Amino acid sequence: GVVGKVKITQEDWLGTGDRMEYYADARKVILHGNAKTWQGKNMVSGKTITYYLDEKRSEVERAQTTTGKGKKQERVKATIVPNSEKKKK
C-alpha cells in the first residue's frame, strides 16, 4: 500500500486517507485512517473506505470502539445532497 496522505480520483469521485491499498485483481481501493470520500457534493468519512472501481460505489466502515469505556465511538459522517428526483415522505 501507499503510506502518507493519499488521494485517488475517478471521474467525479475523490477519496483521501492516511494510507491506501490497491487490489488490482479485485478492482478495489481501500483507504485507511481519516478516510474521506466525495462524489460530486456528497461527502462521507469513516475509519476505512472501500471503493469498487468497476461498480463505482464505495463502502464506509466506521471506527469501532475496542478500548472499553473511556473512548467515545466515532460515528460515520455523511453529507448527502438531494438529487433531482423529488421523493415524497
C-alpha positions as CSV (number, residue, x, y, z in Angstrom):
1,G,0.0,0.0,0.0
2,V,0.9,3.7,-0.2
3,V,1.6,5.4,3.1
4,G,1.3,9.2,3.7
5,K,-1.5,11.4,2.7
6,V,-3.1,9.8,-0.3
7,K,-5.6,11.0,-2.8
8,I,-7.4,9.0,-5.5
9,T,-9.8,10.3,-8.1
10,Q,-12.0,8.6,-10.7
11,E,-14.3,10.8,-12.7
12,D,-16.5,12.7,-10.1
13,W,-15.3,10.5,-7.2
14,L,-12.5,11.6,-4.9
15,G,-11.1,9.7,-1.9
16,T,-8.4,10.7,0.6
17,G,-6.8,8.9,3.6
18,D,-3.6,8.3,5.5
19,R,-2.9,5.0,3.8
20,M,-4.2,3.3,0.6
21,E,-4.3,-0.3,-0.5
22,Y,-5.0,-1.1,-4.2
23,Y,-6.1,-4.6,-5.2
24,A,-5.8,-4.9,-8.9
25,D,-7.4,-8.4,-9.1
26,A,-10.5,-7.3,-7.1
27,R,-10.5,-3.9,-8.8
28,K,-10.9,-2.1,-5.5
29,V,-9.1,0.5,-3.4
30,I,-9.2,0.7,0.4
31,L,-8.5,4.0,2.2
32,H,-7.4,3.8,5.8
33,G,-7.1,6.4,8.5
34,N,-9.2,9.6,8.5
35,A,-10.7,8.3,5.2
36,K,-13.0,10.7,3.3
37,T,-14.7,10.4,0.0
38,W,-16.6,12.9,-2.2
39,Q,-18.9,12.1,-5.0
40,G,-20.0,15.4,-6.5
41,K,-21.1,17.4,-3.5
42,N,-21.6,14.4,-1.2
43,M,-19.0,13.8,1.4
44,V,-18.6,10.7,3.7
45,S,-15.9,10.0,6.2
46,G,-15.1,6.9,8.3
47,K,-12.4,4.6,9.6
48,T,-11.9,2.9,6.2
49,I,-13.5,3.3,2.8
50,T,-13.5,0.6,0.2
51,Y,-14.1,1.8,-3.4
52,Y,-15.1,-0.6,-6.1
53,L,-13.6,0.8,-9.4
54,D,-15.9,-1.1,-11.8
55,E,-19.1,-0.6,-9.8
56,K,-18.2,3.0,-8.9
57,R,-19.5,2.5,-5.4
58,S,-17.9,3.0,-2.0
59,E,-18.5,1.3,1.4
60,V,-17.7,3.2,4.6
61,E,-16.8,1.4,7.8
62,R,-16.9,3.4,11.0
63,A,-14.3,3.3,13.7
64,Q,-15.1,0.6,16.3
65,T,-14.5,1.1,20.0
66,T,-12.3,-1.6,21.4
67,T,-10.7,0.0,24.4
68,G,-13.6,-0.1,26.8
69,K,-15.4,2.8,28.4
70,G,-13.0,5.8,28.2
71,K,-13.2,6.2,24.5
72,K,-16.2,7.5,22.6
73,Q,-17.3,5.7,19.4
74,E,-16.8,7.6,16.2
75,R,-19.9,7.9,14.0
76,V,-19.9,7.8,10.3
77,K,-20.2,11.3,9.0
78,A,-22.2,11.7,5.8
79,T,-23.1,14.7,3.8
80,I,-25.9,14.0,1.3
81,V,-27.0,16.3,-1.4
82,P,-30.5,15.5,-2.7
83,N,-30.7,14.6,-6.4
84,S,-33.1,15.9,-8.9
85,E,-35.7,13.3,-8.2
86,K,-38.2,14.5,-5.7
87,K,-39.1,11.9,-3.1
88,K,-42.3,12.3,-1.1
89,K,-42.2,11.2,2.5
